[in-house]
Amino acid sequence: MKGYEDGGIHLECMSTDWYPQPEIQWRDVNGEDMPARAASLHENRAGLYAVTASVILNGSSREGVTCIIRNPLLNQEKTTRISIADPFFWRAWPWISTLAGTLPVLLLLLTVACYFVWQQHKEKEKEQAEKEQERRAREYLQLVLRGEKSQDYAEWKMALFQAEDVILDPDTANPLLLVSEDQRSLKLAVKPQNVPDNPKRFDYFNFVLGCKSFTSGRHFWEVEVGGRKQWLLGVCRENVERKYRVSINPRNGFWTMELSHGNDYHAFSGPRTNLTIANPPQRVGVFLDYESGEVSFYNALDGSHIYTFLRATFSGPLRPIFEVCTFDPTALTICPALT
């Protein structure tokens, strides 16, 4: 076997010391003659002949071929038979060898591609499920806000909103406000506090902001107002005016409601909306739905709805806002987040 040639295996049959010139034949396993290349004859000094004959063996003859050299004068012959194993034929076709080398790589790439397609499909399904859940939640929330769906306040607030652990930011507090050490309680000071002036601090209104800010999602926190005669709660834009007097309304970045004079509830909706509340709240829940543009207030003890700002267009961070303007014995206190 000399090697690979013309898509097959090049076989060569050689024999020496023949006289007269021998005949040479190739036959397949069925005894049929095989087309062979012209035999090569060489005569030595003694007048004897050496013969060489070759054939290209392809896959159809792999079970075995026979080389027959015959003396036509004496009618004698010599035969030799050879069988070629399948793996040798794979190398006869370069594309098979190439395929054998690249097939594992192709299979690996196909597996990786299938995995990524599957992963993207699962992510798309998850995204669609989340959007559907979001849509249903919004519809459900609207029903609750309109009073068309009765549901326990403690259940739906946790199901639809993220409880936030809000604390006060002393750097934003008006100098007339006393912020407790744990940054959860707020009272009015007898005189302005000796605090550093900074661009974040409110100078005109007795406002203080919560430390957290929100740019998306649904969030809520609850504030213990007790028997106070005055308080203000809600949210505002991060960049509201802090040094001078402005109108407190959504156009200027405020979405708030207030109790004043002990019984006057109103929302600063621009113009002001007076609110009739049968059962004055001791604890108020503030709810922010950023994407829907809604800020809602609830009596956190009986779950009754107080007021909702609808269809606001929020841009940028929103922060919780608080105010006290009277010397009530009870502090305004932010409740720890529910877990």
LUMDO-787006 format. One line per 8 residues: their letters; for each residue x negated, y negated, z of C-alpha. Coordinates in Angstrom, 2 decimals, always signed. Example, Ala and Ser with C-alpha at 12.3 -4.5 7.8 and 13.67 -1.06 7.14 Angstrom:
<sites>
AS	-12.30,+4.50,+7.80; -13.67,+1.06,+7.14
</sites>
This chain:
<sites>
MKGYEDGG	+0.00,+0.00,+0.00; -1.69,-3.16,-1.22; +0.72,-5.79,+0.02; +3.79,-7.82,-0.88; +4.45,-8.90,-4.44; +7.42,-10.03,-6.53; +9.89,-9.50,-3.69; +8.72,-5.94,-3.05
IHLECMST	+5.85,-3.82,-1.79; +2.94,-3.19,-4.14; +1.98,+0.53,-4.06; -1.12,+1.89,-5.77; -1.98,+5.51,-6.57; -5.65,+6.44,-7.33; -7.37,+9.72,-8.25; -10.80,+10.68,-9.72
DWYPQPEI	-12.65,+13.48,-11.58; -10.02,+14.31,-14.16; -10.57,+15.77,-17.59; -9.10,+15.14,-20.07; -7.26,+11.89,-19.46; -4.45,+12.60,-16.96; -0.83,+11.55,-17.15; +0.63,+9.59,-14.24
QWRDVNGE	+4.27,+9.13,-13.16; +6.24,+7.52,-10.32; +9.52,+9.07,-9.19; +12.07,+7.97,-6.61; +13.71,+10.12,-3.94; +16.23,+11.39,-6.50; +13.50,+12.52,-8.91; +14.22,+9.70,-11.35
DMPARAAS	+11.33,+8.06,-13.16; +10.44,+4.61,-11.87; +9.17,+1.79,-14.06; +5.48,+1.40,-13.33; +2.70,-0.85,-14.42; +0.31,+0.44,-17.10; -2.21,+2.90,-15.67; -5.88,+1.98,-15.59
LHENRAGL	-8.38,+4.66,-16.76; -12.14,+4.64,-16.23; -14.60,+7.25,-17.60; -17.79,+7.93,-15.66; -21.16,+9.15,-16.99; -20.11,+12.78,-16.62; -17.12,+12.20,-18.89; -14.61,+12.50,-16.05
YAVTASVI	-11.76,+10.05,-15.62; -10.56,+7.99,-12.68; -6.97,+6.81,-12.88; -5.16,+4.02,-11.06; -1.42,+3.33,-11.33; +0.80,+0.95,-9.39; +4.48,+0.22,-8.84; +6.52,-2.45,-7.06
LNGSSREG	+8.76,-0.81,-4.50; +11.94,-2.66,-3.61; +14.56,-2.01,-0.97; +16.57,+0.43,-3.05; +13.65,+2.89,-3.10; +12.64,+2.61,+0.56; +13.54,+6.27,+1.37; +10.46,+7.49,-0.47
VTCIIRNP	+8.56,+7.53,-3.76; +6.25,+10.11,-5.27; +3.12,+9.59,-7.37; +2.44,+12.50,-9.79; -0.86,+12.91,-11.70; -0.89,+15.75,-14.25; -3.58,+17.47,-16.36; -1.82,+17.91,-19.71
LLNQEKTT	-4.28,+20.56,-20.85; -4.16,+22.85,-17.83; -0.64,+21.81,-16.80; -1.90,+21.12,-13.27; -0.70,+18.21,-11.15; -1.30,+16.47,-7.85; +1.49,+14.68,-5.96; +1.60,+12.29,-3.05
RISIADPF	+4.71,+10.88,-1.38; +5.17,+7.79,+0.74; +8.12,+6.33,+2.68; +8.24,+2.70,+3.80; +9.99,+1.71,+7.06; +12.62,-1.08,+6.99; +10.60,-3.68,+8.92; +8.01,-3.73,+6.12
FWRAWPWI	+10.72,-4.74,+3.64; +11.81,-7.72,+5.77; +8.41,-9.22,+5.20; +8.77,-8.62,+1.47; +11.42,-11.34,+1.36; +10.02,-14.55,+2.87; +13.50,-15.96,+3.46; +14.27,-13.05,+5.79
STLAGTLP	+11.11,-13.69,+7.77; +11.92,-17.37,+7.91; +15.48,-16.62,+8.95; +14.29,-14.19,+11.60; +12.12,-16.94,+13.05; +14.66,-19.74,+12.84; +17.80,-17.80,+13.73; +17.19,-17.92,+17.51
VLLLLLTV	+16.58,-21.66,+17.26; +19.74,-22.11,+15.20; +21.72,-20.04,+17.71; +20.35,-22.15,+20.57; +21.24,-25.38,+18.77; +24.69,-24.03,+17.99; +25.18,-23.06,+21.64; +24.10,-26.52,+22.80
ACYFVWQQ	+26.35,-28.20,+20.22; +29.31,-26.05,+21.27; +28.65,-26.93,+24.91; +28.61,-30.67,+24.19; +31.77,-30.42,+22.09; +33.44,-28.50,+24.91; +32.22,-31.03,+27.47; +33.47,-33.97,+25.41
HKEKEKEQ	+36.80,-32.20,+24.99; +37.07,-31.68,+28.77; +36.10,-35.30,+29.43; +38.71,-36.48,+26.92; +41.33,-34.29,+28.58; +40.32,-35.67,+31.98; +40.47,-39.24,+30.68; +43.91,-38.65,+29.17
AEKEQERR	+45.12,-37.06,+32.41; +43.80,-40.02,+34.41; +45.51,-42.47,+32.05; +48.77,-40.56,+32.34; +48.46,-40.49,+36.12; +47.70,-44.21,+36.06; +50.76,-44.89,+33.91; +53.05,-42.89,+36.19
AREYLQLV	+51.57,-44.55,+39.24; +52.23,-48.00,+37.79; +55.81,-47.09,+36.93; +56.29,-45.64,+40.39; +54.79,-48.73,+42.01; +57.15,-51.00,+40.08; +60.11,-48.97,+41.33; +58.84,-49.26,+44.89
LRGEKSQD	+58.27,-53.00,+44.56; +61.78,-53.50,+43.18; +63.28,-51.35,+45.92; +64.59,-48.78,+43.43; +62.50,-45.99,+44.90; +62.55,-45.22,+48.61; +59.25,-43.83,+49.85; +57.48,-43.87,+53.16
YAEWKMAL	+55.07,-46.83,+53.22; +52.34,-44.78,+54.89; +52.49,-42.23,+52.05; +52.60,-44.33,+48.93; +50.02,-46.89,+50.02; +47.46,-44.10,+50.42; +48.57,-42.37,+47.21; +48.37,-45.44,+44.98
FQAEDVIL	+45.79,-47.73,+46.61; +42.29,-47.51,+48.05; +42.08,-48.44,+51.73; +39.34,-51.05,+52.18; +37.33,-51.71,+55.33; +37.31,-55.51,+55.12; +35.22,-57.66,+57.45; +34.84,-61.44,+57.58
DPDTANPL	+31.95,-63.30,+55.98; +30.75,-65.86,+58.59; +28.76,-67.77,+55.95; +32.05,-68.80,+54.30; +33.93,-69.72,+57.52; +35.00,-73.31,+58.15; +33.09,-74.69,+61.19; +36.40,-74.81,+63.14
LLVSEDQR	+36.77,-71.03,+62.97; +35.50,-68.52,+65.52; +34.53,-65.23,+63.90; +34.14,-62.33,+66.34; +30.88,-60.43,+66.66; +32.35,-57.41,+64.84; +33.54,-59.77,+62.06; +37.13,-58.52,+62.28
SLKLAVKP	+38.87,-61.18,+64.41; +39.50,-64.86,+63.81; +40.57,-67.73,+66.11; +40.57,-71.52,+65.99; +37.72,-73.27,+67.82; +38.24,-76.30,+70.06; +35.54,-78.19,+68.21; +33.43,-77.59,+65.10
QNVPDNPK	+30.75,-74.96,+65.51; +27.09,-75.74,+65.00; +26.65,-73.65,+61.86; +24.33,-74.18,+58.88; +25.86,-75.93,+55.91; +25.75,-73.97,+52.69; +27.55,-74.00,+49.31; +29.63,-70.95,+50.29
RFDYFNFV	+31.23,-72.50,+53.38; +34.75,-74.00,+53.31; +34.74,-77.57,+54.62; +38.28,-78.87,+54.07; +40.55,-75.86,+54.68; +40.20,-73.51,+57.67; +39.44,-70.63,+55.32; +37.12,-67.67,+55.61
LGCKSFTS	+36.57,-64.92,+53.04; +36.11,-61.20,+53.38; +32.69,-59.80,+52.56; +33.99,-57.46,+49.87; +34.87,-58.50,+46.35; +36.93,-56.64,+43.74; +36.74,-56.66,+39.95; +38.99,-53.69,+39.18
GRHFWEVE	+41.24,-51.06,+40.71; +43.88,-50.96,+43.45; +42.97,-51.92,+47.00; +44.73,-52.68,+50.28; +43.91,-53.78,+53.81; +46.05,-54.53,+56.84; +45.87,-57.49,+59.21; +47.22,-57.64,+62.76
VGGRKQWL	+48.93,-61.04,+63.09; +50.84,-60.25,+66.29; +52.94,-63.10,+67.61; +50.90,-65.87,+66.04; +52.78,-68.98,+64.93; +50.52,-69.57,+61.94; +48.37,-67.52,+59.57; +47.49,-67.31,+55.88
LGVCRENV	+46.53,-64.15,+54.00; +45.85,-63.12,+50.41; +43.09,-63.13,+47.80; +41.22,-65.79,+45.88; +38.68,-66.06,+43.11; +35.03,-66.04,+44.10; +34.49,-69.48,+42.56; +37.33,-71.46,+44.20
ERKYRVSI	+36.71,-75.00,+45.42; +35.28,-74.90,+48.96; +34.32,-78.48,+49.78; +37.31,-80.61,+48.81; +41.08,-80.49,+48.97; +42.87,-78.70,+46.14; +46.37,-77.32,+45.71; +46.62,-73.77,+46.99
NPRNGFWT	+48.19,-71.91,+44.06; +47.33,-69.29,+41.43; +46.24,-71.92,+38.91; +43.40,-72.86,+41.25; +42.54,-69.25,+42.03; +44.61,-68.57,+45.18; +47.25,-65.84,+45.62; +48.33,-66.28,+49.23
MELSHGND	+51.29,-66.35,+51.62; +51.58,-68.14,+54.96; +53.51,-68.31,+58.19; +53.74,-71.81,+59.65; +55.62,-73.28,+62.63; +56.42,-69.79,+63.87; +59.27,-69.05,+61.43; +58.49,-70.63,+58.06
YHAFSGPR	+57.30,-67.92,+55.65; +56.33,-68.99,+52.15; +54.22,-67.92,+49.18; +51.92,-70.47,+47.54; +53.19,-69.64,+44.08; +53.05,-73.21,+42.72; +55.63,-74.43,+43.46; +55.96,-72.90,+46.93
TNLTIANP	+58.40,-70.00,+47.31; +60.25,-69.90,+50.64; +60.71,-66.39,+52.02; +63.53,-65.05,+54.17; +62.27,-62.32,+56.46; +64.70,-60.55,+58.76; +62.07,-58.74,+60.79; +58.94,-60.89,+61.32
PQRVGVFL	+55.86,-58.72,+60.70; +53.35,-58.03,+63.46; +51.01,-56.43,+60.94; +50.79,-57.37,+57.25; +49.52,-55.17,+54.42; +47.83,-56.99,+51.52; +47.80,-55.05,+48.22; +45.76,-55.92,+45.13
DYESGEVS	+46.31,-54.28,+41.73; +43.63,-55.91,+39.59; +44.57,-54.49,+36.19; +48.29,-55.21,+36.62; +47.62,-58.72,+37.92; +49.63,-58.18,+41.11; +49.13,-59.20,+44.74; +51.75,-57.86,+47.16
FYNALDGS	+52.50,-58.29,+50.85; +54.28,-55.77,+53.08; +55.35,-55.43,+56.67; +52.90,-52.68,+57.59; +54.99,-51.40,+60.51; +58.34,-50.82,+58.81; +57.15,-50.77,+55.16; +59.47,-53.57,+54.01
HIYTFLRA	+58.41,-55.65,+51.02; +57.70,-59.34,+51.65; +56.50,-60.83,+48.34; +54.60,-60.01,+45.13; +52.68,-62.27,+42.75; +53.32,-60.77,+39.30; +51.51,-60.83,+35.95; +48.47,-62.80,+37.07
TFSGPLRP	+45.46,-62.84,+34.76; +42.45,-62.04,+36.89; +38.90,-62.73,+35.74; +35.79,-62.26,+37.81; +35.55,-61.14,+41.43; +38.45,-61.55,+43.86; +37.91,-61.73,+47.63; +40.23,-61.43,+50.64
IFEVCTFD	+41.02,-64.80,+52.23; +42.22,-65.68,+55.76; +43.20,-68.84,+57.64; +44.26,-69.86,+61.17; +45.15,-73.44,+62.09; +46.79,-73.14,+65.55; +45.53,-72.36,+69.05; +47.43,-69.12,+69.46
PTALTICP	+46.33,-66.80,+72.27; +46.39,-63.87,+69.85; +43.55,-63.59,+67.37; +44.14,-62.67,+63.75; +42.50,-59.24,+63.44; +41.66,-57.11,+60.38; +42.51,-53.46,+60.96; +39.84,-50.81,+60.27
ALT	+40.38,-48.90,+57.03; +42.58,-45.83,+57.31; +40.85,-42.52,+56.75
</sites>
